[in-house]
């Protein structure tokens, strides 16, 4: 009896357990590039720079936009501009290499496969980062994808984008700046006092959440989680042992220092304004 051969349609993962970590500077740069885009451009694409950590995490630390034109069935990238920008960045940060590319918007489009194919020649297993700059409901959607090849036997047919875990970590100062991006209209940037007030409000909200969780565990309303308990214990142990009087004095001294800086900067601006007016009057006379 003759044996028949079977052709298997299979998905070949580009890498196992890939995850990404993006720094806030990258999000700020992408939003800035989107604001400065040409009038006829619907979205902005660009190159992601960073490195791959030993555990396989793609650390995205920098980016730059790449001019492009796209239609329904083709995409034209300014490759010379891309290479010149890459060379300039690597003169400053030689350890940063191409790790992927970004695009504004909240979904993967049909032309994304063509762009991803180009960056697959620039880097091994590039990451595709999408940033929704619309900030709907004062939120932004940031996702990371990798391409999985769909093959029929030895022939590659297409590539499928699969979402991977993405970690966006920010210190408090960066989070204040990120929160400013959420409203569509911003009258002014928050000063130090307003930023401190917002930070204290978030801190109080977190303390209330922890207090409610501990109270629910004590009253047997929720199950105890030893991992969360260790986190709470470590956080409490890291606090300095200060009396209420010493803590209040420390906060008030810091607040007075900031008020003094604001007062000195206001005096400096007034003095410069008066000097400019006197100089203008002297030239007229």
LINMOBEL-V44416 format. One record per backbone hydrogen bond with DSSP energy under -1.0 kcal/mol. NH is the residue of the N-H (numbers start at 1). CO is the residue of the C=O. Records with the same first field share a line. If there is no record, write none. Layout:
BEGIN
NH->CO + CO
END
This chain:
BEGIN
10->151
12->149
20->165
21->58
22->167
23->60
26->23
28->24
29->25
30->26
31->27
32->28
33->29
34->30
35->31
36->32
41->38
46->102
47->64
48->100
49->62
50->97
51->59
53->57
56->53
58->19
59->51
60->21
61->49
62->49
64->47
66->45
69->76
71->74
76->69
78->67
79->77
82->78
83->79
84->80
85->81
86->82
87->83
88->84
89->85
90->86
91->87
93->89
96->93
97->50
99->48
100->48
101->127
102->46
103->129
104->44
105->131
115->111
116->112
117->113
118->114
119->115
120->116
121->118
123->119
127->99
128->145
129->101
130->143
131->103
132->141
133->131
138->135
139->136
143->130
145->128
146->162
148->160
149->12
150->158
151->10
152->155
153->8
155->152
157->150
158->150
160->148
162->146
164->144
167->20
175->171
176->172
177->173
178->174
179->175
180->176
195->191
196->192
197->193
198->194
199->195
200->196
201->197
202->198
203->199
204->200
205->201
206->202
207->203
208->204
209->205
210->206
211->207
212->208
213->209
214->210
215->211
216->212
217->213
218->214
219->215
220->217
221->216
222->216
229->225
230->226
231->227
232->228
233->229
234->230
235->231
236->232
237->233
238->234
239->236
242->240
247->243
248->244
249->245
250->246
251->247
252->248
253->249
254->250
255->251
256->252
257->253
258->254
259->255
260->256
261->257
262->258
263->259
264->260
265->261
266->262
267->263
268->264
269->265
270->266
271->267
272->268
273->269
274->270
275->271
276->272
277->273
278->274
279->275
280->276
281->277
282->278
283->279
284->280
285->281
END
